Amino acid sequence: MRLLVYGAGVLGSLFAARMHEAGHDVSLLARGRRLAALRRHGVQLAEGNSPHVRRIPVPVVEHPADGYDLIAVVVRTHQVDTVLESLAGIEGDVLFLLNWAAGAEPLGAVIGYERVLLGFLTAGGTMDGDVVRYRATNPMTRLLPMPIGEPDGRNTLRLERIVRALGAAGINAKAEPRMDAWLKTHAAFAVPLEQTVHAAGGPVALAEDPDAVRGMIRLMRQHLAAMPTPPVPRGFVALQILPEGLLMVVLRRFLRSPTAAHSGLNSASPAAMAELERMAEQMRAYAAGR
């Protein structure tokens, strides 16, 4: 597969490195300081806080070209408009692997609806200088395969081909027929979580504030209740039916865990805050349009 990974942050770098190591013809698109660092050292990966850093020589480019079998867009939500403009004249299927609760229509309106696939990278990590410190897998993360799907829910040959290629690269992926609902469910959970974490000053600080955790749970429930269909995946129904006290215990434990620490929740960078605001805007627009 000739693959362009558009976006060289934590998840784009990790995804590109894994596909490159699996033998695919991968190019990683980066700009500015990140482009220079990748040209010097390749993608640098470390699991959690491990001192061992691996360097993977993934080829990097500054601009997209033609001839890709697949373009994987791995950027922040508020950066999508700029990416769409640069891909409008480039051929190839485009898999959007990002936080996105606005559906496929605004994507297809620019690049062609027939080119769009939706998905989400369930890995996590943080940047430590130029090193990607990725979240170690555990029983909880293994329960969440990387979902990808056609906007209309069909099971197509291209979808099957991509799932097979990801599986051969060691990525736990699955075809998701309700991908748009999956992304909206994730946003209903993630937006209140990230807003509350940032307001508290980090995940550990939030775990020590039971009232704030309680308010976060109630906001998550409001968002899920506003959806016209059941949550996807079904496990998110637990947020609606389990006793509030039990959810508080589970979520406070998560907030104190290494999983939370290496999921990017500590980031309050301007880019992270801009993405959060765009996600919240998409959720508000969705609720108003129902």
Summary of the structure (lengths in Angstrom):
residues: 290
radius of gyration: 18.6
end to end distance: 39.6
largest distance: 53.7
contacts: 925
relative contact order: 0.12
helix: 50%
strand: 17%
